[in-house]
């Protein structure tokens, strides 16, 4: 079953290895990757399949390797794990926005690194504006308040 947005995720029900597998598979939920490759029958991935956090991809022909990918439920676990780690370190996310824009404006993006925040904002701009070249140098990056 897929997790609903904002649902409480209980990280204590998973092993550290399972959480690491999900974080690796999704690059900490960055959105540009969703796969994990290991030997057929890799126990942490198989346990995640059973719990609904991952799905199997057909085995690679002529190989002992298989890929798995995270489901929506798995992505919720990754987001919760990253948030818990950041909170434990006392870190606030980077916020990236256009000049004179309120923090909750449609273009505002946040991320765990300054460069990722700039990149996400540039992607958002490229989807909605033909003048990305004008806005790109004006993107402001700061820590969230």
N, C-alpha and C positions, 0 to 999 in steps of 0.2 A: 504494500500500500504506500502511496506517495504521501510525504509529509505535507501538511498545509503550511503556508507561509506564516512565520511567526510562532509556529508550534514549539513547545519546549522540547529540547533534545537532551536525552540522558546519556552523557558520555561515559558514565561509570559502567554501563551495561556492555561496553566494548573493550577489547584488549587494546593496548598501546600499539601493537603491530597492526591490528585492523584499522585503527585510526590513521596510522602512518601510510598504509596501503591506499586508503581513500584520499588522503592529502596528496600523495605522490600521483595517483591516477588523475586527479583533477587540477594539479598544480595549485593547490590551495584555493580551489574554486575560481581561478582566474578567468575561466571561460574559453581559453584557447586550446585546452587539452582535456581529454577524458578517456584514458585507457591505461591499463596495467598489464604487462606481459610477464608471465612466469611459466614454470614447468606445469604441465597438465596435472591437475589435482592439488595445486598449491592450497594448503589448508586454510590460511586466512581469507583468501578470495572465495573459496567454496563456502566457508561459514558466512561471509557477507552476502553471497547469493541466497543462501537459506534464509537469512534475515531480511531479504529484500533491499539491501543496500547496494548490491551490484548485480549485473547480468553477465552471462557468458556470451562470448563471440565464438562462432565455430572455430574448431582447432585449425591451426596452420597446417596445410597439407605437407606431408613428409617431414614433420617436425614434432618435437615433444612439447612445443610451446603453445600456449593459449593466451588470448586476450580477454580481459574483463573490462566492463565500463561501469561507472557509478550511475545509479538511478537518482531520481529527485530526492529520495530519502537519504541516499549517501551524500549528496551535495549539502543537505541540511546539516548532517553530522560534521562535514568539513567546515562549513561556515561557523558552527558552534565551537568547534575545536580551535579555529583561528581566533575567534572572538575571545574565548577563554584564555588563550595564550597571551593575547595582546592586553587583556585586562590584568592578568597576573604580572605583566611587565610594566603596567601603568602607561601603556602607549595609547595615543589617540591616532586615529587614521589621518592620512593626508586628505585635505579637501581641495578640490580644484574647480575653479569657476571662472567665468568671464568678468571683466572689470565692472564694478558697481552693481553686481548681481547679488541678490540675497542668497544666503547659504542654501535655502531649500528651493531655489529656482530650478526650472527644468534641465538646464545644462550642467548643473552641479554634479560632480562625480567624486567619489572618495575611494581610496585604495590603501593598501598597506605600504606602498612605496611612493615616493614623489614621482618617479618616472612613469609608474603604472597609472597614477592619477592623471598625468598629462596625456598619456596615450589614450585612456578611456574617454577623456574629454574631447580629444581630437577625433576619435571614432564617432562620438555622438554628433559632433559638428559636421563631419563628413556626410552623415546621414540626413542632415536637415538644412545644410547651408551650402550654397555654391561659392561662398567667400571664405573658405577655410583658411586660405593664405593670409587674409586680413586678420582673422581672429586668433590664429595659432600663437603669434608672439605676445598676444595680450592675455593669455591664460594665466591666471594667478594660482599659485600653489601655497597652501598654508596648513598648519595643523588644525584639526577640528577643535572647536571650543567645548 
